[in-house]
Amino acid sequence: MKTKLVQSLGLFVIGLLLTGCGHVSPWQRGTLADPTMRADRDLIGLAIHEHVFFSREAATGGRGVGGGGCGCN
């Protein structure tokens, strides 16, 4: 009984993971390339997120640069 429950739950989780994959048709790529789909389109939200990240990491400016606040690159 317990083994069937674990197997059913496992199959359910695998099914959920596989449904996230999909094919994007060529005519849908234009919609995905629209500027409103960009994660950084909200400049105020991005600034707040970076402020929280850098405050938590105790470093400033680390976007795109190797190393952290310790001075090691």
N, C-alpha and C positions, 0 to 999 in steps of 0.2 A: 504494500500500500504506500509506504513512504518513498520507495524507489520510483513508483509511478508518478508521484507528485513532483519529485525532483526532476525526473525526465521531462514531464510536461512543462514545468517551469523553465527548464533549460531550453526546450524547443521554442517556447514563447519568447524568451529573451533573444534567441538567435533570429527568430522571425522579425522581431522589432528592429534589430540591428541591420538586417538585410533590406528592409523597406526604405531605409534612408538613401540608398543608392538609386540613381536614376539617370536617364539619358536626356541630354539637353539638345533639342532640335536646333538647326541653324537659325530659324526664324525667332527662336526664343533667346538667342544669345544677345540680340540687340537690346532686349529688355533688361537682361542681367548686366549689360555694359552701361546702362544709364547712370548718370552721376548720382541720382537719388539712392542707388544701391550701394554707394561707397560707405564704408564704416566711419570715415573721417569727415563726413560732410557737415556734421554739427561741431563747429569749432569751439563753442563754449563747453559743450560736453566733453570734447577731447581735452581741452585745457584742464578741466576739473579732474578727469581721469588721470592725466599725467601728474597733476599736483598730488593726488592721493598716492599714486605709485611712487613718486620720488620721495614723498614724505615718509612712506613706509620703508623704502629701501635706504634712506638716509644718504641719498646721492642726488645730484642734479645733472641734467643734461645728457643722460646716458642713451638717448635714442640714436641708434645706428652706429654707435661707437663701442668698440670692445672695452671691457673693463668696467669697473664700478667706482664707488666712492673711495676705495682704498688707494687709488693711484696706480694700480697694476693693470697693464694692458694685456 
